[in-house]
Amino acid sequence: MQFRGALMAAGLLALPIVASAQPVTGLYIGGGVGVNLMQDETAKSGSGSGKFESQVGPAAVISLGWGFGNGLRAEIEGDYRTNKFDHLSGFGGGSSAGGWEQKYGAMANVLYDFNGLSPMVVPYVGVGAGYMGVNEQNVRAGGSQLRTDTKGSFAYQAILGLAVPVAAAPGLAITAEYRFMGLAGDRTYSSIGGGSVKMDDNYNHSFLVGFRYNFGQAPMEAAAVAPAAAPAPAVQPARSYLVFFDWDKANLTDRARQIIKEAADNSTHVQYTRIEVNGYTDTSGTPQYNMGLSIRRADAVKAELVKDGVPVNAISTQGFGETHLLVPTGAGVREPQNRRVEIIIR
């Protein structure tokens, strides 16, 4: 079976990809097409029970979501799957079957991106819940046929995926996913000749390729440029001290306070013109967020220097964000040695 959407996705994969990925921040849309494999579905009636066997069918999803910049995402999506029945086992024997089952509805998902594990590919996982309409259309087996009808059911799913960013379009990523979706409860459909059939055990395995577009994401190249940052000092400092921070933190550790105390004490033994306090971050998070975090780190060190006796008017602070890396890395990398503040006594 050929699927036009799969060919489109294969064409997108031919586009150049970037060497690093940024966390999803703010509004995004996504979509995917592929195939759905439905496990044998149990059918029950007054004459016994059996299982409908089905063929591989198409599947499609479209989503609208929000990324929180820390790997966590929340989204709503629309789903469509269909499978054709070809055989019915049980009911005292087996017979050919016809017709098909369509499922469509909406889901709410929570997902988590594992940023930093790989510079080019971001794996993610997710879970979701929602409501599906299940339409049995022209379903027949032997001499019996169900009335075409739609019944609703609670649905749940698990998601495993990979995202690869596209260099030519900042914010765009190609996705590949496996989804398991199950329906809870029974659905009862009436037969044209009288009686009814209860359908149960609806489990689906979907394999999809698609896209995700994060609105407002800055070009990848901008992550390596300091927004309005002053150049690094060109003069070799008389003395410098490095204070390191935990990931996404601006509070001081006990070891950091010891280093700051040492710098404050040594400043009384030399003649200096000024003391510079420069803050830096690693490349995880957005450049805008990292700039603010580097300033908060510099301010925390300045406050501790003043506490240790350094005159406040002798200290100047500067935040450089994720520029001037001590250890060169790509974007989205949690490097401990880049999360620092440098105290320079000039």
WOKAWO-V364826 format. One record per residue. SS is DSSP state (2 for helix, 1 for strand, 0 for the rest). PSI is psi in degrees with one decimal (NA if undefined). BURIAL is # if it has 24 or more other ideal C-beta (glycine too) atoms within 12 Angstrom, else .. Layout:
# WOKAWO-V364826
ss->SS psi->PSI burial->BURIAL
ss->SS psi->PSI burial->BURIAL
This chain:
# WOKAWO-V364826
ss->0 psi->134.8 burial->.
ss->0 psi->144.3 burial->.
ss->0 psi->120.6 burial->.
ss->2 psi->-36.9 burial->.
ss->2 psi->-34.8 burial->#
ss->2 psi->-36.8 burial->#
ss->2 psi->-38.2 burial->.
ss->2 psi->-43.4 burial->.
ss->2 psi->-37.2 burial->#
ss->2 psi->-35.8 burial->.
ss->2 psi->-38.9 burial->.
ss->2 psi->-34.2 burial->#
ss->2 psi->-17.9 burial->.
ss->0 psi->-11.2 burial->.
ss->0 psi->153.6 burial->.
ss->0 psi->145.6 burial->.
ss->1 psi->158.9 burial->#
ss->0 psi->169.0 burial->#
ss->0 psi->-5.7 burial->.
ss->0 psi->157.0 burial->#
ss->0 psi->146.5 burial->#
ss->0 psi->149.6 burial->#
ss->0 psi->147.1 burial->#
ss->0 psi->122.5 burial->#
ss->1 psi->124.9 burial->#
ss->1 psi->-157.5 burial->.
ss->1 psi->140.2 burial->.
ss->1 psi->159.6 burial->#
ss->1 psi->158.1 burial->#
ss->1 psi->166.1 burial->#
ss->1 psi->161.7 burial->#
ss->1 psi->153.0 burial->#
ss->1 psi->155.6 burial->#
ss->1 psi->-143.6 burial->#
ss->1 psi->153.5 burial->#
ss->1 psi->128.5 burial->#
ss->1 psi->116.4 burial->#
ss->1 psi->128.8 burial->#
ss->0 psi->159.7 burial->.
ss->0 psi->132.6 burial->#
ss->1 psi->127.7 burial->#
ss->1 psi->134.6 burial->#
ss->1 psi->133.8 burial->#
ss->1 psi->138.8 burial->#
ss->1 psi->-176.9 burial->#
ss->0 psi->-20.7 burial->.
ss->0 psi->2.4 burial->.
ss->1 psi->-157.0 burial->.
ss->1 psi->159.1 burial->.
ss->1 psi->-172.4 burial->#
ss->1 psi->129.9 burial->#
ss->1 psi->129.3 burial->#
ss->1 psi->141.8 burial->#
ss->1 psi->164.9 burial->#
ss->0 psi->163.5 burial->.
ss->0 psi->136.5 burial->#
ss->1 psi->174.4 burial->#
ss->1 psi->157.3 burial->#
ss->1 psi->149.3 burial->#
ss->1 psi->145.4 burial->#
ss->1 psi->154.0 burial->#
ss->1 psi->139.1 burial->#
ss->1 psi->157.1 burial->#
ss->1 psi->125.3 burial->#
ss->1 psi->-177.3 burial->#
ss->1 psi->128.5 burial->#
ss->1 psi->138.2 burial->#
ss->1 psi->4.4 burial->#
ss->0 psi->-6.8 burial->#
ss->0 psi->17.5 burial->.
ss->0 psi->-22.8 burial->#
ss->1 psi->136.4 burial->.
ss->1 psi->151.4 burial->#
ss->1 psi->140.7 burial->#
ss->1 psi->161.3 burial->#
ss->1 psi->149.7 burial->#
ss->1 psi->156.0 burial->#
ss->1 psi->140.6 burial->#
ss->1 psi->150.2 burial->#
ss->1 psi->132.0 burial->#
ss->1 psi->147.3 burial->#
ss->1 psi->143.9 burial->#
ss->1 psi->140.5 burial->#
ss->1 psi->133.7 burial->#
ss->1 psi->140.4 burial->#
ss->1 psi->-8.3 burial->#
ss->1 psi->146.1 burial->#
ss->1 psi->120.5 burial->#
ss->1 psi->155.1 burial->#
ss->1 psi->-163.0 burial->#
ss->0 psi->38.4 burial->#
ss->0 psi->9.0 burial->.
ss->0 psi->-173.7 burial->.
ss->0 psi->157.3 burial->.
ss->1 psi->163.2 burial->.
ss->1 psi->155.7 burial->.
ss->1 psi->160.1 burial->#
ss->1 psi->-179.5 burial->#
ss->1 psi->-178.0 burial->#
ss->1 psi->163.8 burial->#
ss->1 psi->129.3 burial->#
ss->1 psi->138.0 burial->#
ss->1 psi->131.9 burial->#
ss->1 psi->145.3 burial->#
ss->1 psi->-160.3 burial->#
ss->1 psi->146.3 burial->#
ss->1 psi->152.8 burial->#
ss->1 psi->126.7 burial->#
ss->1 psi->150.3 burial->#
ss->1 psi->127.7 burial->#
ss->1 psi->159.0 burial->#
ss->1 psi->126.3 burial->#
ss->1 psi->132.5 burial->#
ss->0 psi->76.1 burial->#
ss->0 psi->143.5 burial->#
ss->0 psi->-13.0 burial->#
ss->0 psi->-34.7 burial->.
ss->0 psi->140.8 burial->.
ss->0 psi->-20.2 burial->.
ss->0 psi->-27.3 burial->#
ss->1 psi->132.8 burial->#
ss->1 psi->109.2 burial->#
ss->1 psi->152.9 burial->#
ss->1 psi->157.3 burial->#
ss->1 psi->160.2 burial->#
ss->1 psi->163.6 burial->#
ss->1 psi->155.7 burial->#
ss->1 psi->162.7 burial->#
ss->1 psi->152.1 burial->#
ss->1 psi->-152.2 burial->#
ss->1 psi->131.2 burial->#
ss->1 psi->137.6 burial->#
ss->1 psi->131.5 burial->#
ss->1 psi->110.4 burial->#
ss->1 psi->118.0 burial->#
ss->1 psi->116.3 burial->#
ss->1 psi->119.4 burial->#
ss->1 psi->35.0 burial->.
ss->1 psi->127.3 burial->#
ss->1 psi->151.5 burial->#
ss->1 psi->125.1 burial->#
ss->0 psi->-125.1 burial->#
ss->0 psi->7.4 burial->.
ss->1 psi->150.4 burial->#
ss->1 psi->136.8 burial->#
ss->1 psi->149.2 burial->#
ss->0 psi->138.5 burial->#
ss->0 psi->121.2 burial->.
ss->1 psi->160.8 burial->#
ss->1 psi->130.5 burial->.
ss->1 psi->144.3 burial->#
ss->1 psi->155.6 burial->.
ss->1 psi->144.7 burial->#
ss->1 psi->138.7 burial->#
ss->1 psi->151.8 burial->#
ss->1 psi->155.2 burial->#
ss->1 psi->159.0 burial->#
ss->1 psi->145.0 burial->#
ss->1 psi->132.9 burial->#
ss->1 psi->129.5 burial->#
ss->1 psi->168.4 burial->#
ss->1 psi->140.2 burial->#
ss->1 psi->134.9 burial->#
ss->1 psi->118.7 burial->#
ss->1 psi->153.0 burial->#
ss->1 psi->123.7 burial->#
ss->0 psi->-37.4 burial->.
ss->0 psi->-15.9 burial->.
ss->0 psi->93.9 burial->.
ss->0 psi->132.7 burial->#
ss->0 psi->-16.5 burial->#
ss->1 psi->136.8 burial->#
ss->1 psi->144.2 burial->#
ss->1 psi->137.0 burial->#
ss->1 psi->150.5 burial->#
ss->1 psi->129.9 burial->#
ss->1 psi->149.6 burial->#
ss->1 psi->133.8 burial->#
ss->1 psi->133.2 burial->#
ss->1 psi->124.9 burial->#
ss->1 psi->132.8 burial->#
ss->1 psi->154.2 burial->#
ss->1 psi->139.0 burial->#
ss->0 psi->141.2 burial->.
ss->0 psi->174.4 burial->.
ss->0 psi->159.0 burial->.
ss->1 psi->124.0 burial->#
ss->1 psi->128.0 burial->.
ss->1 psi->140.7 burial->#
ss->1 psi->150.1 burial->.
ss->1 psi->151.2 burial->#
ss->0 psi->-36.6 burial->.
ss->0 psi->6.4 burial->.
ss->0 psi->155.5 burial->.
ss->0 psi->-172.3 burial->.
ss->1 psi->163.1 burial->#
ss->1 psi->132.6 burial->#
ss->1 psi->125.0 burial->#
ss->1 psi->139.3 burial->#
ss->1 psi->-179.9 burial->#
ss->0 psi->61.9 burial->#
ss->0 psi->99.1 burial->#
ss->1 psi->135.9 burial->#
ss->1 psi->141.7 burial->#
ss->1 psi->113.8 burial->#
ss->1 psi->139.5 burial->#
ss->1 psi->118.5 burial->#
ss->1 psi->147.0 burial->#
ss->1 psi->146.0 burial->#
ss->1 psi->-146.7 burial->#
ss->1 psi->164.1 burial->#
ss->1 psi->133.3 burial->#
ss->1 psi->120.0 burial->#
ss->1 psi->109.0 burial->#
ss->0 psi->142.1 burial->.
ss->0 psi->9.7 burial->.
ss->0 psi->135.3 burial->#
ss->0 psi->153.6 burial->#
ss->0 psi->145.8 burial->.
ss->2 psi->-36.2 burial->#
ss->2 psi->-27.5 burial->.
ss->2 psi->-19.9 burial->.
ss->2 psi->-19.9 burial->#
ss->2 psi->4.2 burial->#
ss->0 psi->132.2 burial->.
ss->0 psi->119.2 burial->#
ss->0 psi->110.2 burial->.
ss->0 psi->33.5 burial->.
ss->0 psi->144.0 burial->.
ss->0 psi->151.4 burial->.
ss->0 psi->155.2 burial->.
ss->0 psi->146.6 burial->.
ss->0 psi->132.9 burial->.
ss->0 psi->-22.3 burial->.
ss->0 psi->136.5 burial->.
ss->0 psi->123.0 burial->.
ss->0 psi->152.8 burial->.
ss->0 psi->-47.1 burial->.
ss->1 psi->147.0 burial->.
ss->1 psi->152.8 burial->#
ss->1 psi->140.0 burial->#
ss->1 psi->129.8 burial->#
ss->1 psi->124.5 burial->#
ss->1 psi->155.3 burial->#
ss->0 psi->155.6 burial->#
ss->0 psi->162.5 burial->.
ss->0 psi->129.6 burial->#
ss->0 psi->27.0 burial->#
ss->0 psi->151.2 burial->.
ss->0 psi->3.4 burial->#
ss->0 psi->152.1 burial->.
ss->0 psi->137.7 burial->#
ss->0 psi->169.6 burial->.
ss->2 psi->-40.4 burial->.
ss->2 psi->-37.6 burial->.
ss->2 psi->-41.4 burial->#
ss->2 psi->-34.8 burial->.
ss->2 psi->-42.6 burial->.
ss->2 psi->-42.1 burial->#
ss->2 psi->-39.6 burial->#
ss->2 psi->-39.8 burial->#
ss->2 psi->-42.6 burial->#
ss->2 psi->-42.6 burial->#
ss->2 psi->-43.5 burial->#
ss->2 psi->-42.5 burial->.
ss->2 psi->-25.7 burial->.
ss->2 psi->-21.5 burial->#
ss->0 psi->-10.1 burial->.
ss->0 psi->-4.6 burial->.
ss->0 psi->158.4 burial->.
ss->0 psi->119.2 burial->.
ss->0 psi->155.6 burial->#
ss->0 psi->-32.7 burial->.
ss->0 psi->163.3 burial->.
ss->1 psi->119.8 burial->#
ss->1 psi->137.6 burial->#
ss->1 psi->107.6 burial->#
ss->1 psi->126.6 burial->#
ss->1 psi->145.6 burial->#
ss->0 psi->163.6 burial->#
ss->0 psi->171.2 burial->#
ss->0 psi->-171.9 burial->#
ss->0 psi->4.7 burial->#
ss->0 psi->143.3 burial->#
ss->0 psi->174.4 burial->#
ss->0 psi->155.6 burial->#
ss->2 psi->-37.4 burial->#
ss->2 psi->-45.3 burial->#
ss->2 psi->-41.4 burial->#
ss->2 psi->-34.1 burial->#
ss->2 psi->-45.4 burial->#
ss->2 psi->-39.0 burial->.
ss->2 psi->-39.5 burial->#
ss->2 psi->-35.4 burial->#
ss->2 psi->-40.8 burial->#
ss->2 psi->-37.1 burial->#
ss->2 psi->-43.4 burial->#
ss->2 psi->-41.5 burial->#
ss->2 psi->-36.7 burial->#
ss->2 psi->-40.2 burial->#
ss->2 psi->-40.9 burial->#
ss->2 psi->-45.0 burial->#
ss->2 psi->-36.8 burial->#
ss->2 psi->-36.4 burial->#
ss->2 psi->-42.8 burial->#
ss->2 psi->-40.6 burial->.
ss->2 psi->-32.9 burial->.
ss->0 psi->7.4 burial->#
ss->0 psi->2.8 burial->.
ss->0 psi->131.4 burial->#
ss->0 psi->135.2 burial->.
ss->2 psi->-32.7 burial->.
ss->2 psi->-4.0 burial->.
ss->2 psi->-5.9 burial->#
ss->1 psi->131.9 burial->#
ss->1 psi->139.9 burial->#
ss->1 psi->150.9 burial->#
ss->1 psi->137.7 burial->#
ss->1 psi->128.9 burial->#
ss->0 psi->2.0 burial->#
ss->0 psi->-135.9 burial->#
ss->0 psi->18.4 burial->#
ss->0 psi->170.7 burial->#
ss->0 psi->51.4 burial->#
ss->0 psi->136.6 burial->#
ss->0 psi->-39.5 burial->#
ss->0 psi->110.4 burial->.
ss->0 psi->130.0 burial->.
ss->0 psi->171.2 burial->#
ss->0 psi->-177.4 burial->#
ss->0 psi->151.7 burial->#
ss->0 psi->21.0 burial->#
ss->0 psi->128.8 burial->#
ss->0 psi->93.2 burial->#
ss->0 psi->113.0 burial->#
ss->2 psi->-37.4 burial->.
ss->2 psi->-14.7 burial->.
ss->2 psi->-12.6 burial->#
ss->0 psi->85.7 burial->#
ss->1 psi->164.9 burial->#
ss->1 psi->133.4 burial->#
ss->1 psi->125.5 burial->#
ss->1 psi->119.9 burial->#
ss->1 psi->121.5 burial->#
ss->1 psi->112.1 burial->#
ss->0 psi->NA burial->#
